[in-house]
Amino acid sequence: MTHDSDPLRQYAVATIASSGGLAALISFSETAMLTILGKRSSINVRKVMWACDELTLAWRQEDWGSGFRDTRSPEFLALNPNAMVPVLRDGDFVLWESNSILRYLANRYDGEVLYPRAAHARARVDQWLDWQASDLNRSWSYAFMALVRKSPQHTDPVQVQASLDAWRGFMQVLDARLEKTGAFVAGAGFSLADIAVGLSVNRWFATPMDHPRMPAVMDYFARLKERPGFLLHGSNGVP
Ligand SMILES: N[C@@H](CCC(=O)N[C@@H](CS)C(=O)NCC(=O)O)C(=O)O
């Protein structure tokens, strides 16, 4: 889908146009259009696209990363020396690290609903964001490379099983948490943490393997599917 046919973007542009008129729209798009660098299939790029849509921000995206423009080119390395996507450009400001980008967007663009200011509520969102980027992400890495990417470097069955066991263990932690909240991962309301964790749950269900019954995770997956942003960027057929 091109960004021009994206219904959420059309809504955002219409909102800007109606609130400030054509002059405001032109000046907004020239000076404040966010650029997301990274291929649309990347789970970490998808977090940023989804967050932008939750915040009804205008954005454009460029395809960078394996299969597309080379992140090892000097031009890209000047933006992110790790040679990884996503990178966000907001005017002259450049930021990498997907969960940091989510926090930045909420802080910069009135996203308190996704990232509450109260210390305890914010810490709970941060806890699950960091858990997703560290423990959960690390656990699936080997199994995902083997079972989905079919990587020739990830064929050791012992390591595949160890990765699956660790992944399942963390998903059970998530299941227990969601059973307690009965709603979203940080509590009653949808937050930035659900963007990172929701994409991870999509990856869990989209990976060909046994999925032990986790009723609260299944309910959560259904709850997320009520959000247009999740259908566009999360549960969209890409693991
Ligand atoms: N911790 C980083 C990880 C970023 C990452 O692993 N990006 C992958 C795609 S999901 C990447 O850039 N791979 C190299 C490539 O595609 O060329 C973040 O969350 O932003």
PDBQT file of the ligand as one rigid body, heavy atoms in Angstrom, charges set to zero:
ROOT
HETATM    1  N1  LIG A 301      17.346  -2.742  18.425  1.00  0.00    +0.000 N 
HETATM    2  C1  LIG A 301      17.073  -2.301  17.083  1.00  0.00    +0.000 C 
HETATM    3  C2  LIG A 301      17.062  -3.508  16.181  1.00  0.00    +0.000 C 
HETATM    4  C3  LIG A 301      16.853  -3.125  14.756  1.00  0.00    +0.000 C 
HETATM    5  C4  LIG A 301      16.924  -4.332  13.831  1.00  0.00    +0.000 C 
HETATM    6  O1  LIG A 301      17.205  -5.470  14.242  1.00  0.00    +0.000 OA
HETATM    7  N2  LIG A 301      16.634  -4.086  12.562  1.00  0.00    +0.000 N 
HETATM    8  C5  LIG A 301      16.747  -5.111  11.563  1.00  0.00    +0.000 C 
HETATM    9  C6  LIG A 301      15.411  -5.274  10.822  1.00  0.00    +0.000 C 
HETATM   10  S1  LIG A 301      14.116  -5.761  11.927  1.00  0.00    +0.000 SA
HETATM   11  C7  LIG A 301      17.801  -4.686  10.540  1.00  0.00    +0.000 C 
HETATM   12  O2  LIG A 301      18.062  -3.513  10.373  1.00  0.00    +0.000 OA
HETATM   13  N3  LIG A 301      18.403  -5.656   9.871  1.00  0.00    +0.000 N 
HETATM   14  C8  LIG A 301      19.410  -5.364   8.868  1.00  0.00    +0.000 C 
HETATM   15  C9  LIG A 301      18.828  -5.169   7.507  1.00  0.00    +0.000 C 
HETATM   16  O3  LIG A 301      17.629  -5.382   7.289  1.00  0.00    +0.000 OA
HETATM   17  O4  LIG A 301      19.607  -4.806   6.615  1.00  0.00    +0.000 OA
HETATM   18  C10 LIG A 301      15.723  -1.560  17.052  1.00  0.00    +0.000 C 
HETATM   19  O5  LIG A 301      14.827  -1.970  17.796  1.00  0.00    +0.000 OA
HETATM   20  O6  LIG A 301      15.576  -0.589  16.308  1.00  0.00    +0.000 OA
ENDROOT
TORSDOF 0
